[in-house]
Amino acid sequence: MSEYKLKVQRRDDFGKNVNRRLRAAGEVPAVVYGGDVETVPVSVSDRQMQAHLRSGGENAIFLLQLDGSSEQRHAMIRDLQVDPRNGKLVHIDFYRVAMDEVVRVNVPIELSGTPIGVRRDGGMIDFPTREVEVECLPTAIPSSITVDVSAMTIGDHIEASALQLGDGVVLTDEPTRVIVSVSMPRIEEPAADEEAEEAAEPEVIGERDEEQGEDDD
């Protein structure tokens, strides 16, 4: 896992109006906490943060450098708030980490290939688990876990315990959790023909008798 240097500015003013002004100036309100040290309110560059997220993802390791000071500390993102209307960052929670202590994180899963059961037999692929929880040192966090599904046939499934995690990475998620499976396609029965439905409707005896009476007249 790559390490990204990120300058942070200490914040002394708080409140919604202050945060709005920060965002308008291209800064994102944030806090740094954990490690038996006081919580520190800071702000970071939105542009720089967005670039690091595109490159390293939410499990990236950041070396936070306090502007105007020699103080710096490793941290990870614990919570990230994004405005769904425009994709801009709203607030970030950084959690201090020690590089020689294990951390527990969720790692995304990526599928590779097309199952035989899909391309040859017309089956369907189901991908219910998109990430799993693992434990490792910060430097060993994988950016993603790749699962090769090309040999899967109809009826096959892959559980979390079968994932290739890499050296020093331990699965802490449920081992029997199904990551991906291949099954027969669902066959929908065609809707019954309207005429067949009408023909199947029972005849009302009273109506039949009235029709016969009119014919006799």
C-alpha positions in Angstrom: 0.0 0.0 0.0 1.4 3.4 -1.0 1.9 6.2 1.4 0.7 9.7 0.6 1.9 12.9 2.1 -0.8 15.3 2.9 -0.5 18.8 4.5 -3.2 19.7 7.0 -4.2 23.0 8.5 -5.2 23.2 12.1 -8.8 24.6 12.6 -9.6 27.0 15.4 -13.1 28.1 14.2 -16.1 25.8 14.0 -19.7 25.8 12.8 -21.6 25.3 9.6 -20.8 28.7 8.2 -17.1 28.2 8.8 -17.2 24.8 7.1 -19.1 26.3 4.1 -16.4 29.0 3.7 -13.7 26.3 3.9 -15.3 24.2 1.2 -15.8 27.3 -1.0 -12.1 28.0 -0.6 -11.3 24.4 -1.8 -10.6 23.0 1.7 -12.3 20.0 3.4 -13.1 20.1 7.2 -11.6 17.1 8.9 -10.5 15.7 12.3 -7.6 13.5 13.4 -8.1 11.2 16.4 -7.0 8.0 18.0 -3.7 6.7 19.4 -4.4 8.0 22.9 -3.9 11.6 21.7 -6.4 14.4 21.7 -8.6 14.9 18.7 -7.3 17.7 16.4 -9.7 19.6 14.0 -7.9 20.2 10.7 -8.7 21.0 7.0 -7.1 19.5 3.9 -7.0 20.4 0.2 -10.0 19.0 -1.6 -8.0 18.8 -4.9 -5.1 17.0 -3.3 -7.3 14.7 -1.3 -9.4 13.7 -4.4 -6.2 12.9 -6.3 -4.9 10.6 -3.5 -8.3 8.9 -3.3 -8.3 8.2 -7.0 -4.8 6.7 -6.8 -4.8 4.9 -3.4 -8.5 4.4 -2.5 -10.0 4.8 0.9 -7.5 2.3 2.5 -4.5 4.5 1.6 -2.0 5.4 4.3 -1.5 9.2 4.8 1.4 10.9 6.4 -0.3 14.0 7.7 2.0 17.0 8.0 0.8 19.9 10.1 1.4 23.1 8.2 3.9 25.4 9.9 5.2 22.6 12.1 7.5 19.6 12.0 4.7 17.4 13.5 3.6 14.5 11.3 1.7 11.3 11.9 0.4 8.3 9.9 -3.3 8.0 9.6 -6.0 6.3 7.6 -9.6 7.3 6.7 -12.1 6.1 9.2 -15.1 8.0 7.7 -15.6 9.9 4.5 -18.6 12.0 3.7 -19.3 12.9 0.1 -22.0 15.2 -1.3 -24.1 13.0 -3.6 -25.2 16.0 -5.7 -21.8 17.0 -6.9 -19.3 14.4 -5.6 -17.4 16.9 -3.5 -15.9 15.9 -0.2 -17.9 17.2 2.9 -15.9 15.9 5.9 -13.2 13.4 6.7 -12.3 11.5 9.8 -8.7 10.4 10.0 -7.6 7.8 12.5 -4.0 7.7 13.7 -2.2 4.4 13.0 1.2 2.9 14.0 3.0 1.3 11.1 4.1 -1.6 13.3 0.6 -2.5 14.5 -2.0 -4.4 12.6 -5.2 -2.7 11.5 -8.6 -4.1 10.4 -9.9 -2.8 7.1 -12.4 -3.7 4.4 -10.8 -4.5 1.0 -12.8 -4.4 -2.3 -13.0 -7.5 -4.5 -12.6 -7.5 -8.2 -13.6 -10.3 -10.6 -11.4 -11.5 -13.4 -12.6 -13.4 -16.5 -15.9 -14.8 -17.6 -17.2 -18.1 -16.1 -17.5 -21.1 -18.4 -21.0 -21.5 -17.1 -21.9 -18.1 -18.4 -20.2 -17.9 -21.8 -20.8 -21.6 -22.7 -23.9 -22.7 -20.8 -25.9 -19.4 -20.6 -25.8 -19.3 -16.8 -25.9 -16.3 -14.5 -23.2 -14.9 -12.3 -24.1 -13.6 -8.8 -21.6 -11.3 -7.0 -23.2 -10.7 -3.5 -20.0 -9.9 -1.6 -18.1 -6.9 -2.9 -15.6 -6.5 0.0 -14.2 -8.5 2.9 -12.7 -7.6 6.2 -9.0 -8.4 6.7 -6.3 -7.7 9.3 -2.7 -6.8 8.5 0.0 -4.2 9.0 -0.7 -0.9 7.2 2.0 -1.5 4.7 0.5 -4.8 3.7 -3.1 -3.6 3.0 -4.0 -4.8 -0.5 -5.7 -2.2 -2.8 -8.1 -4.9 -3.9 -8.4 -8.7 -4.0 -8.8 -10.3 -7.5 -10.9 -13.5 -7.9 -10.5 -15.4 -11.2 -13.9 -16.8 -12.1 -13.1 -18.0 -15.6 -13.2 -21.7 -14.7 -16.5 -21.6 -12.8 -19.3 -23.7 -14.1 -23.0 -23.8 -13.2 -23.4 -24.7 -9.6 -20.0 -23.5 -8.5 -19.4 -20.9 -5.9 -16.3 -19.3 -4.2 -16.3 -18.6 -0.4 -14.2 -16.0 1.5 -11.9 -18.7 2.8 -10.7 -19.5 -0.7 -9.5 -15.9 -1.4 -5.8 -15.4 -2.1 -4.9 -12.6 0.3 -1.2 -12.3 0.2 1.6 -12.5 2.8 0.7 -11.1 6.2 -3.0 -10.6 5.4 -5.5 -12.5 7.6 -9.2 -12.9 6.8 -11.3 -11.7 9.7 -14.6 -11.9 7.8 -17.0 -15.0 7.9 -15.0 -17.8 6.1 -18.1 -19.3 4.6 -19.4 -16.0 3.1 -20.2 -16.6 -0.6 -18.2 -14.2 -2.8 -19.5 -15.2 -6.2 -21.6 -18.0 -7.7 -22.8 -19.2 -11.1 -26.3 -20.6 -11.5 -28.9 -21.5 -14.1 -30.7 -18.6 -15.6 -34.2 -17.8 -14.3 -36.9 -18.9 -16.7 -40.0 -16.8 -16.7 -43.2 -18.6 -17.7 -45.0 -16.8 -20.6 -48.2 -15.0 -19.7 -51.3 -17.0 -20.5 -53.1 -16.0 -23.7 -56.0 -13.7 -23.1 -58.3 -15.8 -25.3 -57.4 -18.9 -23.5 -58.2 -17.2 -20.2 -61.6 -16.1 -21.5 -62.4 -19.6 -22.8 -61.5 -21.0 -19.4 -64.0 -18.7 -17.6 -67.1 -20.6 -16.2 -70.4 -19.9 -17.9 -73.0 -18.1 -15.9 -76.2 -20.3 -16.0 -78.6 -17.4 -15.4 -77.2 -15.5 -18.4 -77.5 -18.6 -20.6 -81.1 -19.2 -19.6 -82.0 -15.6 -20.5 -80.4 -15.9 -23.9 -82.4 -19.0 -24.6 -85.7 -17.3 -23.5 -85.1 -14.4 -25.9 -84.5 -16.9 -28.8 -87.8 -18.7 -28.0 -89.6 -15.4 -28.3 
